[in-house]
Amino acid sequence: MALLDKLKSASLKKIFENFLSLSILNIVNFIFPLLIIPILIKRLGVENYGIYIFAFTILNYLNLLVQYGFNFSATNKIAKNQNNSEIISLTYSSISIIRSLLSIIIIFFLLVGYLIYPNQIEIYLLGSGIFLGQGLIPVWLFQGLEKMKFITVINLVVRLIAFLLILIYIKTEKDMGLLMGLQSISFFLGAIISCLFVQFNCRIDFRIPSIEQIKTDLKEGWQLFLSTIGMNFYRESNIIILGMTTNYYIVGLYAPAEKLVKAIQSFTNIIVTALYPHFSRKFASSGLDTFSVFQKTGRYLGMLFLVGSIVLCLAAPLIIKLYLGTAIESTIWDLRILSFIILFGGLNYYYGIIGMVNMNLEAYFSRIVWISGIISLIICFTLSLFLKDIGASIAMISAEIVLLLLILRKIK
């Protein structure tokens, strides 16, 4: 009860509403891709699915460049200025312009690449709407305002339409380009609807920001941008490394286990994300008192994440058989190893994002994330040559453990 006493009922209500909205949003973002994986494997084949997911992973890397860490720095800024319409409008306008410019630059380079290597680059150009759309969807704005239900509904409708179109029109490996195009359309359509919603329902004015405003937002997001890139450097690179050191068939075996774990982990991250605006305000006003609540919350979350990891590890054979229609031994072992990402990755997200960002330790967090990422790459390149997909799984869990040890050492 001591923890509940610290968190007032009004705050708890907001946290719960954000948690519920973020849960639905993550279901939308993860459940449709998860449902489509076994369908695509059957229609495209394991190897062609490997080609698709390899390209999709690279496009997600490009999306990280567009996101630029604003999902945390801008959320923090909006949460602390919820009643200041001037700051909200300027921040929204500045970040929208920055992300649009970054998207245009990336698309320009893809067009140049297409002129040189049309067969290799075409699938990436068709998928450019993925990072362009996600860059324009202001999830950070609604999260900072703690009004997530609007963006959740928009994403649900758009993703459902895309899922149905893929289900209807993607039949063979010849439809690979159409598949990527439908993904692009869904993200871009969501961006258009959400921007219109901000303009007419939230009454946030779009203004031409000053160069100083853009510089300020870029500076505020820089360290978190480096941290996000570093963290995803090892969380997303295994598929690419496997594609380079093995073949697309191995990628097709490994990817379903990784996607399942990330989908489940997204629900642990929801808890942290829902708490983020609350702790941002609390740390700004009462540091020591809030730190005690922060530590206690971390212990509770650790126990919850541990139970989730153990359950997933034990249930791996049944899950893979039900999910893919056959018990693929290699994929089962991948899922068992990666199941502990829920524990270590969840705690890294909590102590790293909520803890270190609000303690002004972004630079240190960025540094240790990159250290962990480099360790992961070395292990993955080495082990994948001998253990293939199992080596990639070991590399990812090793990086999460190293990162957690470095974070806890600094906080304590």
N, C-alpha and C positions, 0 to 999 in steps of 0.2 A: 504493500500500500504506500510505502514511502516514495516510490518512484511515481506512482499515480498522483500523489499529493503535490509533487514538484511540477507536474504537467497539469495545468488548469483545464477545466472541462471544455472551455471554448477552444483551447489549443488542441485538445484530444479530438474534438469533433472535426476540426480542420484536417488534422493528421489522418483521421479515419477516412474522411471524404477523399483526400488525395490518394491514400492507399488504395481505396476502392477504384477510383478512376484510373490510377496507374496500373492496377491489376488488369482491368479490362483492356487498357491500351496495350499492355504487353501480351495479353491473350491474342489481340488482333495482330500485333506485329510478329508473334512467334507461332501461334497455332496454325494459321493458314500456310506458312512455309513448311511447317512440320507435317501437316496433312498432305501437302503436295509432294513431299520427298518420295514416299513409296510409289506414288502414281508415276512420277517422272522416271524413277528407276525402271519400272515395268515398261513404260512407253519408249524411253530413250535408250535404256540399257545402262548398266553400271558405269561403263567407260564414258559414254556420252554425258551421263549425269555428272561424272567427274570433271569433264570439260566445262560444263555449265557452272558448277559450283566454284571451280577455279576462277572463272571470269567474274562471277558474282563477288567473290572474296576480294579481288583486286578493285572492283568498283566500290566496295565498302571502304577500302583504304582511301580511295579518292574522296569518299564521303567524309572521312575524318578530317581531311584537309579543309573541306568546306565548313564543317562544324566548328573548327578552330577553338574548341574548349569553351565556347559560349554557353553550352548547356549547363555549365557550372558557374562560370564567372558572371554571366548575365542573369542567371536565376538568383544568385546571391544578391546582385545589385537590385533587382526588381523586388525581392523579398524584403529588403531593408528600406525600400521607398514605395511601398504599396499605395500610399496616399498622395504621392507626388506625381501628378499627371504629366508635368513638364519633363521630368527625368525619364518616365516610362516611354513617352512618345519619342524623345530624342534617342533613347537606347534602342527601341524597336526599329526606328528608321535607319540608324547607323549600322546595326547588325544585319539588317535585311540587305542593305547595299553592299556591305563587305562580302556576305555570303554569295550574293548574285555575281559580283565581280570575280570571286574565286572560281565559281562554277563556269563562268564564261572563259576564263583563262584555261581551265582544264579541258573544256570542250574544244577550244582552239588547237591545243596540242594533239588531241585525239583526231581532229580533222587532218592535221598535218601528217600524223601517223597513218591515217587511212589512205592518204594519197600515195604513201610510200609502200605500205604493206596492207592492201585492202582486205585480203582474206583473213589476216590475223587480227586486225583492229576493228573490223565491222561489228562484231558482237559487243565490243566495249562502247562503241559509238551509239549503237542502238540502246544500250543500257545507261546512257548518260543522264536520262531523266531520273534515275535512282538517286544520284547525289544532288542533282539540281532541285528535285522536289523536296528531298529531306532537308536541304539547306534553307528552303523558304518556309517550311512548316515551323511556326514559332512555338514549339513545345515548351521551350525555356520560359517564354513569356507567361503562358498559362500556369506553369509550375510555380514561377515566382509569385504570381498573383494568387496562387492556391485555388485556381478555378479550372481544374483539369477535365471536368465532365464534358465541356464543349468540344475540345480537341479530340476527346475519346470517341464521341459519336461520329465526328467527321471521318476519323480514321477507320472506324468500324464499317461504315457504309462503302467507302472507297475500296478498301481491301477485299470486302466481300464480293464486290463487282469484279475485281481483278481475278480473284480465286475462281469464280464461276466461268469467266472467259477462258482462263487457262485450262480448266477442266473440260470445256467444250471443244476448244480449237487446237490444243496441243496433242498430237496423235503419234508422231514418229520423230526420229532424229533430224529430219528435214525442217522441223518447225522450231529449231533452236533460236533463230533470229526473231521469230514471232514471239516466242516465250520471253525473251529479254525486252522486246518492245512493249509487251503488255505490262511487264513489271514497271517499266519507265512511265507509262501512261498513268498507272495507279498512283504512283508517288507524286507526279506532277499535278494530277487532278486534285489530290488531297491538299497540295500547297495552294492552289488557286482558291479553293473553297475556304480554307483556313484564313487566308489573307483577307478575303472578302468579309469573313466573320469578324475579324479584328477591326476592320474599318467601320462596319455598320452596326455591329452589336456591342462591341467593347468601347466604341467611340474613342479609339486611340488614333490620333492624327498622324499621318505620314508626312514628315518634313525632310527637307534637304539638310542633312547634318553638316556641320563645319568640319574642316580638315582636322581641327584639334579634337573634336568629339570622336572622330574615327580613330585617330591616333591613341586616344585614351582607352577606347574599347579594345583595340588591338593589344595595347600594353597590358590591360587587366586580364585578358584571356591567354596571354603568351605562355605563362608557366603551366597553366592547366591544359593548354594545347599540347605542349611538350609531354606532359604526363599522360594525356589521353593517347597520343601517338605511340609513346613508349609502351603503355599497357597493352594496347591493341597490336603493337609490334610483335609480341609473342603470342597473344591470344588469337590473332587472326592469321599469323604467318605459317602455321603448321601445314595447312592445306597447300600453300604455295610451295613450301619446301618439299613436301611429299611429291608434288607435281614435277619438281625439278630433279629429285634424287631417285624417284621410283617411276610410277606411271599413273595414268588417270584411273585405272582400275583400283589401285590401292587408295587413291583419293576418294573414290566412290565407296569404299569399305569404311574408311575412317570418318568421313563427313557426317553420316547419320548420327553416330555416337556423339560427336562434338556438338552438333546442332541440338540434340536432345538435352545435353547437359546445359548448354547456354540458355535454352528455353526455360528449363527449370530454375537455373540460377537467376534468370531475369526476375523471377518472383521474389527471390531473396533481396535482389537489388531494389525492388519496388519499396520494400520496407525502409531501406536506407534513403532512397530518393524522397519518399514521403516525409521523412524526418528532417531532411536537409534544410528547407526554409525555416522550420521551427528552431533548429539549433543555430542557424545563422543569426537569427534575431537574439537568441538567448546568449550566445557567446559575446555578441556585441555589447550587451548590457550588464551581464553578471558572470564574468569568466570563471572564477573559482567554484562558485555554486553550481554552475552549469557543467563544469568538468566532472564533478562527482556523479551527476546524473548521467552524463555521457559514458563514463566508465562502467557504471552499473548496467546501463542499457546494452553496452558491448558484451558483457558477460552473458546476459540473457540471450542475445542474438547468437552468440557462439554456441550455446547449448542447443538452440533451435537448428542452426545450420549443421551441427554435428549429427543430429538425429536424421536430418534429411539426407546427408551423405551416406550414412550407414544403410538406410532403407533402400536408396537407389542402388548401392553396390550389391546388396543381397538380391534385389529384384531384377538385376540386369538381364539374365537369361530370358525370363518371362517377358520383359519389356521389348527386347529385340525381336523375339519370336512373334509377338502380337503386332509389333510395329511394321516389320519388314516382311512378315509372312513366313520367315524361315529363321532358324537359330544359327546365324553366322558367327562362328567361334571367335574370329578375330575382332569383330565388331563388339561382341559381348565383353571381351577383355578391355577393349578401348573404353567402353562405358563404365566398367568397374573402376578402372584407374582414374578416369576423368570425374567420377562421381564426387571425389573429395575436393573438386574445384568449388563446390557449393560451400564447403566450410571455409577453406583458405581464401578463395576469391571473394566470398561475401564479407569476411572480416577485413580484407584489404580495402574493399570498397568503403566500408564503414569508417575504419580508422584513418584511411588515407584521404577520402573526399571530405567527410564531415569533420574529422579530427584535424588533420594537417592543414586543410584549406582555411578553416576558421581559427587556427592558431598561427596563421601567417607563415606556414612552413611549405608553401607550394614549391619553392625552388628545391628544397631537400627532397620532397616527395617525387618531383620530376627526375631528380638525379638517381634515386634508388630504383625507380621504375625502369629507367634505361639500363641500369646495372642488371636487374632481373631479366629484362628482355634480351640482353646480349648473352647472358648465361643460357637462357632458353634456346636461342638460335644455335649456339655452339653444340648444346646437347642434342637438339633436334637434327641438325645436319649430320652429327656423328652416329647417333643411334638409328636414325631412319635408314642408313645404309645397310645396317645389319638386322634390325628388328622391324623395319618398315613402319607401319601405322602404330604399332605398340611403342616404338621408340618416340614417336611424336607425342603420344599420350603422356609418357614419362617426362618428357621435356616440359610440357605445359604445367604439370603438377609441381615439378621441381622449382620452376620460376615463381609460382604462387607462394610456396613455402619460404623461399629466400626473401621475397618481398615482405611477407608478413613479419618475419624475424627482424628485418631492418626497420620496419615501421614501429613495432612494439619496443624495440631498443631505444628509439628516439623519443617516443611518447613517455616511456617510463623514466 
